Every structure is written in C-alpha cells, then in structure tokens.
Amino acid sequence: MKVILKADIKGVGKKDEVVNASDGYARNFLFPKNLAVEANNENMSKLKAKQDSAKYQKGVEKEKAIEVADKLSKILLKIEVKAGENGKIFGGVSAKEIAQELSKEYKIEVDKKKIDLKETIKTLGVHIVDIKLFEGVVGNLKIDVISK
C-alpha cells in the first residue's frame, strides 16, 4: 500500500515522502498513530501543492538573499576598537559585534552564526568576511577596523 508519511520514521522514510508499506503495518501502526495517510488522489494533490508552495517560498528567499549579498558588497563597515601602539587590538572583533554593527548602521539583519569568521579579528585595517546568506549565496563584507 502506498502511503504519504507525516513524520520522519527510522527505517521507513522522511516526512512528505511517498513509500510502499505493507497493509498491516499501515493500518495497525502508521494510520492509528497519525504518522501517515493513504496516498489517494486527494492526498497526493495536497502533497504536490505543499511541495510547490515550499519550492516557490525557497525561490523568494533566494532572491532576497541575492539582494542582501549585493548590498553587502557595496558596504564598508567601520568598527572602532581600542588598540595598542603597534596596531594590536585589545580583545578582538567577533561575529556578534559585526552582526550588531550591520543591524545598527545599515538595518541589515544577519545571524551571527552565518558570518564565516575563522577567528576573531585582532588587527587594525580592512578585512573581508564571507556571510552565508542562503544555499549557494555568499555575501562579501568589507570591515574597516579602526582605532578610537
């Protein structure tokens, strides 16, 4: 019997996947626990509509990410820090600080976890940081670290 899974089931399949299950397993386990529905015409059309909607939403999000990446490439973010005489910074500039400055100065909201910073920035000058905005969309941000 073909069924559409409503949840991930180990050894059977993932959510919204159409799988073949034995009649007894489907009727005695999957249907009573609301883990699956029968793959009839009505349920298949609902699944297709749900998948189309998700695909469209993903496309919209990708377009927004490309727009943000374009904006980021034109920005030179200035961050003021305390520094010693030889250009060494006390502490460092972290991804959290970069995200806060972007939000405060340019109203661009970026999750700090998406900022690809191997380690905190510990020297003055211009640094280029990659920001992962979406699958396959990476924005480059120039950061100018200056002394107060």
Beta strands, then each sheet from edge to edge (+ up, - down):
strand 1: 2-5
strand 2: 18-20
strand 3: 36-38
strand 4: 76-81
strand 5: 88-93
strand 6: 115-116
strand 7: 121-123
strand 8: 125-134
strand 9: 137-147
sheet 1: 2+ 1- 3+
sheet 2: 4+ 9+ 8- 6+
sheet 3: 5+ 7-
end
